[in-house]
Amino acid sequence: MLSKFVATATLVAGLAISSVSAISNITAVGSKFFTGDGNQFFIKGVAYQLTDDDPLTDGNQCQLDASLMKTLGANTIRVYHVDPTADHSACMTAFANAGIYLFVDLDTFTTAITQDDPHWNQTQLTAFEKVLDEFQQYDNTAGVFVGNEILTMPNGSDAAPYIKAAARDVKAYRDSKGYRPVPVGYSAADIAALRPMLQNYVACGTNSSENLDFFSLNAYEWCGDSSYTASGYSQLEMNATSYPIPIFLSETGCNTNPPRTFQDQVAIFDPTDMGQTWSGAIIYEWIEETNNYGLVSYGATVAATATQGVGGFIRSGTPMPVSPDFSNLQSVWSSVSPSAVQMSAYSPSNTPPPCPAMTSGIWLVDGNVKLPTLGQSGNVATSATAAPTGSGTGTATGSAASATATKKSSASGGKEIVGMSVGLAGVMLAFVWWL
């Protein structure tokens, strides 16, 4: 049966990828995403980073993967790292033909904003602009991230204004170039003590040019046979009921109690739980690696030094479903029916939340502080210092480096350890704060 399935997938993937099917642009309106034809868009996504460098340059591989993703029921991929100088047309066409959209990170290991040394300069902005230049041309680019898990500790909250500054400048560049309004957002670590303040901060204030177009969360709270309440998802919903911009899970899929049954997806799309507020979820991740989060594999493991693989795993060829995770997710996604609204019938009514005040030891940004200018560094809430425009970019160190770099490197392994460590730190932090 499996051989027949693989043969069929290969045959379908072999069809010419030059045939382009029309796919509507995604826009953010109020607290929801809509397609160009006015339908509300819910994300059913997978994290897709076959290699450290760029998984969107091999059209034949993308065709193979897109075909199986369509069978899975996915309509979105998230890619953490790309080369803006490469040709992505074949891959983007392959995914478009399968009805699959892309959320792509703008930063790299050397241009990311960090909590240890927050700064925002011309070098970083130029690098972000190059990625936007490349991907805005594709109709199935659904959105871009200006950062991933930048804040992981309370003393890192000083970096929050730099997230908004990056979004402000990327949006200004997007508009100055006459590009369509590709949504610009952020992917946050699930730190319980920081989450409510950060979530509100990126959407607060009346100047929409400085606010994010969407907010997303990397959350691994629902593990095994949990529930809407026990997992903490009910609290996520409570904190987002009046949120004015789209919100979704940019990573999820806890695997500490295998096999993964993905019952959290039922709650996310159920209109009586989270479906009226949240815009879906991205499952971590597509490729099977040491961390056992994969939905597919490309063959048996090989020696870590083998030339045909990276880190002991083959990263190309015909994708083969990992059982039972693949079929479990496929079954759940096919069963959920979110309650959608047509854009023509939708009138956004949620207003920006108040900017959170400083909370000693927890949140260090006091209200709607003036955002950093290009070339600025340091704590903008107290004594920010100016740095020369275009000064050298920093590299992540400490906890920020481990949280961001390992999640963005699909070929490096160890992601689940970092994710769980960050999550545990958040739980402990919230407990101390409660005491």
C-alpha positions in Angstrom: 0.0 0.0 0.0 2.8 2.4 0.9 4.7 1.7 -2.3 1.5 2.4 -4.3 1.0 5.6 -2.4 4.6 6.8 -3.0 4.4 5.9 -6.7 1.3 7.9 -7.1 2.8 10.9 -5.3 5.8 10.7 -7.5 3.7 10.5 -10.7 1.7 13.6 -9.6 4.9 15.4 -8.7 6.3 14.7 -12.1 3.7 16.9 -13.9 5.1 20.1 -15.3 5.5 22.7 -12.6 5.4 25.4 -15.1 1.6 25.4 -15.2 0.5 28.1 -12.9 -2.9 28.1 -11.2 -4.4 31.4 -9.9 -4.2 31.9 -6.2 -5.6 34.9 -4.3 -3.5 37.2 -2.3 -3.9 37.2 1.5 -4.6 40.4 3.4 -5.1 41.2 7.0 -8.3 43.1 7.8 -9.1 43.7 11.4 -8.5 40.6 13.4 -8.8 38.2 10.4 -7.0 37.1 7.2 -9.0 37.1 3.9 -8.2 35.9 0.4 -8.5 38.2 -2.6 -12.0 36.8 -3.3 -13.3 37.7 0.1 -13.1 34.4 1.9 -11.8 34.2 5.4 -8.5 32.4 5.5 -7.6 29.8 8.3 -4.0 28.5 8.4 -3.3 24.8 8.3 0.4 24.9 8.0 3.7 23.1 8.5 7.2 24.4 9.3 9.3 23.7 6.2 13.1 24.0 6.4 14.8 21.0 4.8 18.2 22.7 4.8 19.8 25.6 6.7 20.2 27.6 3.6 17.0 27.8 1.6 14.4 25.1 1.0 12.7 27.0 -1.8 15.3 26.7 -4.6 14.7 23.2 -5.9 11.6 23.2 -8.0 11.4 19.4 -8.3 11.7 18.9 -4.6 9.1 21.5 -3.8 6.7 19.8 -6.3 7.1 16.5 -4.5 6.6 18.0 -1.1 3.7 20.3 -2.2 1.8 17.3 -3.7 2.0 15.4 -0.4 1.2 18.5 1.7 -2.0 18.9 -0.4 -2.9 15.3 0.5 -2.2 16.2 4.1 -4.6 19.1 4.0 -2.0 21.8 4.5 -2.5 25.2 2.9 0.5 27.0 4.4 4.2 26.6 5.0 6.5 28.5 7.2 10.1 29.0 6.1 12.7 30.4 8.6 15.7 31.2 6.3 16.0 32.0 2.6 18.5 33.4 0.2 16.9 36.5 -1.3 19.3 36.3 -4.3 18.2 32.8 -5.4 15.5 32.0 -7.9 12.3 30.9 -6.0 9.9 30.9 -8.9 9.7 27.1 -9.5 9.0 26.4 -5.8 6.6 29.2 -5.3 4.7 28.0 -8.4 4.6 24.4 -7.2 3.2 25.5 -3.9 0.7 27.9 -5.5 -0.6 25.2 -7.7 -1.2 23.1 -4.6 -3.1 26.0 -3.0 -0.3 26.5 -0.4 0.8 29.9 1.0 4.1 31.0 2.5 4.9 32.8 5.7 8.7 33.7 5.6 11.1 35.1 8.2 13.0 38.2 7.1 15.9 37.9 9.5 18.9 35.7 9.4 21.4 34.5 12.1 23.4 37.7 11.6 20.6 40.2 11.1 18.2 39.2 13.8 17.1 41.6 16.6 18.4 40.2 19.9 17.3 40.8 23.5 20.8 40.8 24.8 21.9 43.7 22.6 18.8 45.3 21.1 19.6 47.5 18.1 18.1 48.3 14.7 20.2 49.6 11.9 20.4 50.1 8.2 22.3 46.8 7.6 19.5 44.9 9.2 16.8 46.8 7.4 18.5 46.4 4.0 18.7 42.6 4.6 15.0 42.5 5.5 14.1 44.6 2.4 15.9 42.1 0.1 13.8 39.2 1.3 10.6 41.3 1.0 11.7 42.4 -2.5 12.0 38.8 -3.6 8.8 37.3 -2.1 6.3 40.1 -2.5 6.1 39.3 -6.2 4.5 35.9 -5.5 0.7 35.8 -4.9 1.0 33.0 -2.4 3.3 35.0 0.0 0.9 35.3 2.9 3.1 37.3 5.3 6.5 38.0 6.7 8.0 37.8 10.2 10.3 40.5 11.5 11.5 38.2 14.2 11.2 34.9 15.9 11.3 34.3 19.7 13.4 37.5 20.3 12.1 37.9 23.9 12.6 34.9 26.1 13.3 36.6 29.5 11.8 39.6 31.4 15.0 41.6 31.1 14.7 41.0 27.4 11.5 43.0 27.1 13.6 46.1 26.4 13.9 44.7 22.9 10.1 44.9 22.3 10.2 48.4 20.8 12.8 47.2 18.3 10.3 44.6 17.0 7.8 47.4 16.4 10.5 49.6 14.9 11.4 46.9 12.4 7.8 46.4 11.5 7.3 50.2 11.1 10.3 50.5 8.7 9.5 47.3 6.7 5.9 48.5 6.2 7.1 51.9 5.2 9.4 50.4 2.7 6.7 48.1 1.4 4.3 51.0 0.8 7.0 53.2 -0.7 7.7 50.6 -3.3 4.1 50.2 -4.2 4.0 46.6 -3.2 0.7 45.0 -2.2 0.1 45.1 1.6 1.9 41.9 2.5 1.1 41.4 6.2 4.1 42.0 8.6 4.1 40.3 11.9 6.1 38.6 14.7 6.5 35.0 16.0 6.8 35.0 19.9 8.1 32.4 22.3 5.4 31.2 24.7 6.6 32.8 27.9 3.6 32.9 30.2 4.7 36.0 32.2 5.7 38.0 29.1 3.0 36.9 26.7 0.0 39.1 27.6 2.1 42.3 27.7 4.0 41.6 24.5 0.9 40.5 22.7 -0.9 43.8 23.6 2.2 45.9 23.1 2.7 45.0 19.4 -0.9 46.0 18.7 -1.3 49.0 21.0 -1.4 52.7 20.1 -3.4 54.5 17.5 -0.6 54.8 14.9 -1.3 51.7 12.7 2.0 52.3 10.8 3.9 51.4 13.9 1.8 48.3 14.9 2.2 44.8 13.6 -0.3 43.5 11.0 -0.5 40.1 12.9 0.9 38.4 16.0 1.7 34.7 16.3 2.9 32.4 19.1 5.1 29.3 19.2 3.2 27.2 21.8 3.8 23.6 22.8 1.3 23.5 25.7 -1.1 20.8 24.5 0.8 17.5 25.1 -0.8 14.1 24.7 -4.2 13.5 26.1 -4.8 17.0 27.3 -7.8 19.3 27.1 -8.8 22.8 26.2 -8.6 23.9 29.8 -5.8 21.7 31.1 -3.5 22.7 28.2 -3.8 26.4 28.9 -5.5 27.0 25.5 -8.5 28.4 27.2 -6.2 31.1 28.7 -4.8 31.8 25.3 -8.3 32.4 24.0 -9.2 34.6 27.0 -6.2 36.8 26.4 -7.1 37.2 22.7 -10.9 37.6 22.6 -10.8 41.3 21.7 -7.5 41.3 19.8 -7.6 43.8 16.9 -5.2 42.0 14.5 -5.0 38.4 13.3 -3.4 35.9 15.8 -2.3 32.3 15.2 0.0 29.6 16.4 3.2 29.9 14.3 4.6 26.6 15.8 2.7 23.9 17.7 2.7 20.1 18.0 4.1 18.9 21.4 5.5 15.4 21.1 6.4 14.6 24.7 3.6 12.0 24.9 3.6 10.2 21.5 2.0 9.5 19.2 0.8 13.0 18.4 -3.0 13.0 17.9 -3.2 16.8 17.2 -6.5 17.1 19.2 -5.5 20.7 19.9 -6.4 21.5 16.2 -10.0 20.7 17.1 -10.0 23.4 19.7 -8.1 25.9 17.5 -10.7 25.7 14.7 -13.8 25.1 16.8 -15.9 28.3 16.8 -17.0 27.6 20.4 -13.4 27.5 21.6 -10.8 29.5 19.6 -12.1 29.5 16.0 -13.8 32.9 16.3 -10.5 34.5 17.4 -7.5 32.5 16.1 -6.6 32.1 12.5 -5.2 28.6 12.6 -1.9 26.9 13.3 1.4 25.8 11.9 2.6 22.3 12.9 6.2 21.8 13.7 7.6 20.3 11.4 7.7 18.7 8.0 10.9 16.7 8.0 11.7 14.0 10.5 15.0 14.5 12.4 16.5 13.6 15.8 13.8 15.6 17.6 11.0 13.3 16.3 8.8 16.2 15.2 8.7 15.2 11.6 5.6 14.4 9.5 7.6 12.9 6.7 11.0 11.3 6.1 13.1 10.9 2.9 14.5 7.5 3.7 16.5 5.7 6.4 18.9 7.5 8.6 22.5 7.7 7.4 25.9 8.3 9.1 26.2 11.9 10.3 29.1 12.4 8.0 27.4 10.9 4.9 27.4 13.2 1.9 23.8 12.3 0.9 22.4 13.7 4.2 22.8 16.4 6.8 23.0 15.4 10.5 22.2 11.8 9.6 19.0 12.5 7.7 18.4 12.6 4.0 16.7 15.8 3.0 15.5 15.3 -0.5 13.6 12.8 -2.7 10.1 11.4 -2.3 8.6 12.3 1.0 7.2 9.4 2.9 4.6 9.9 5.7 5.7 9.2 9.2 3.2 7.0 10.9 0.9 7.6 12.7 1.6 11.4 13.0 0.9 12.2 9.3 -2.4 10.3 9.1 -3.5 11.6 12.5 -3.1 15.2 11.4 -4.6 14.5 8.1 -7.7 13.0 9.8 -8.1 15.9 12.3 -7.7 18.6 9.7 -10.2 17.0 7.4 -12.7 16.9 10.2 -12.6 20.5 11.4 -14.9 23.2 10.0 -14.1 26.7 11.2 -16.9 29.2 11.1 -15.9 31.8 8.5 -17.2 35.2 7.6 -17.1 36.9 4.2 -15.0 40.1 4.1 -18.1 41.9 2.6 -20.0 41.1 5.8 -17.2 41.9 8.2 -16.8 45.2 10.0 -13.8 45.2 12.3 -14.8 46.4 15.8 -11.9 45.5 18.1 -9.9 48.5 19.1 -6.1 48.6 20.0 -5.5 47.5 23.6 -3.9 49.8 26.1 -0.1 49.8 26.0 1.0 47.8 29.0 2.6 49.7 31.9 6.0 48.7 33.3 5.8 45.8 35.8 9.0 45.5 37.8 10.9 42.3 37.1 8.4 41.3 34.4 7.8 43.9 31.7 10.3 46.8 31.4 8.6 48.9 28.7 6.5 51.6 30.2 3.5 52.3 28.0 3.6 53.6 24.5 7.3 54.7 24.4 8.8 56.4 21.4 10.1 53.7 19.1 13.8 53.5 18.2 15.0 55.3 15.1 17.1 53.6 12.5 20.6 53.3 14.0 19.5 53.3 17.6 20.4 50.8 20.3 19.8 50.2 24.0 16.8 50.7 26.3 14.5 53.2 24.6 12.4 53.4 27.7 15.3 54.9 29.7 18.6 55.7 28.1 18.7 54.6 24.5 21.9 55.5 22.7 22.4 56.3 19.1 24.6 54.1 16.9 25.9 55.0 13.5 23.4 54.2 10.8 24.5 51.0 9.0 26.7 49.9 11.9 27.7 46.2 12.1 24.9 43.8 12.9 25.0 41.8 16.1 24.7 38.0 16.5 22.5 36.3 19.0 24.1 35.1 22.2 22.8 33.4 25.3 19.2 32.4 25.6 18.1 34.4 22.6 20.6 32.7 20.4 19.5 29.2 21.4 15.8 30.0 21.1 16.0 31.6 17.7 18.9 29.9 16.0 18.0 26.3 16.7 14.4 26.8 15.8 15.4 28.3 12.5 17.9 25.6 11.7 16.1 22.5 10.6 19.3 20.7 9.9 20.9 21.3 13.2 18.8 19.2 15.6 18.1 19.8 19.2 15.1 22.1 18.6 12.7 20.3 20.9 15.1 20.6 23.8 15.4 24.3 23.4 11.7 24.8 22.9 10.8 22.8 26.1 13.6 24.7 28.0 12.1 28.0 27.0 8.6 26.9 27.9 9.7 25.5 31.3 11.5 28.8 32.0 8.3 30.6 31.2 6.2 28.4 33.6 8.7 28.9 36.4 8.8 32.7 35.7 5.1 32.9 35.9 5.1 30.9 39.1 7.6 33.2 40.8 5.6 36.3 39.6 2.4 34.8 41.1 4.2 34.3 44.4 
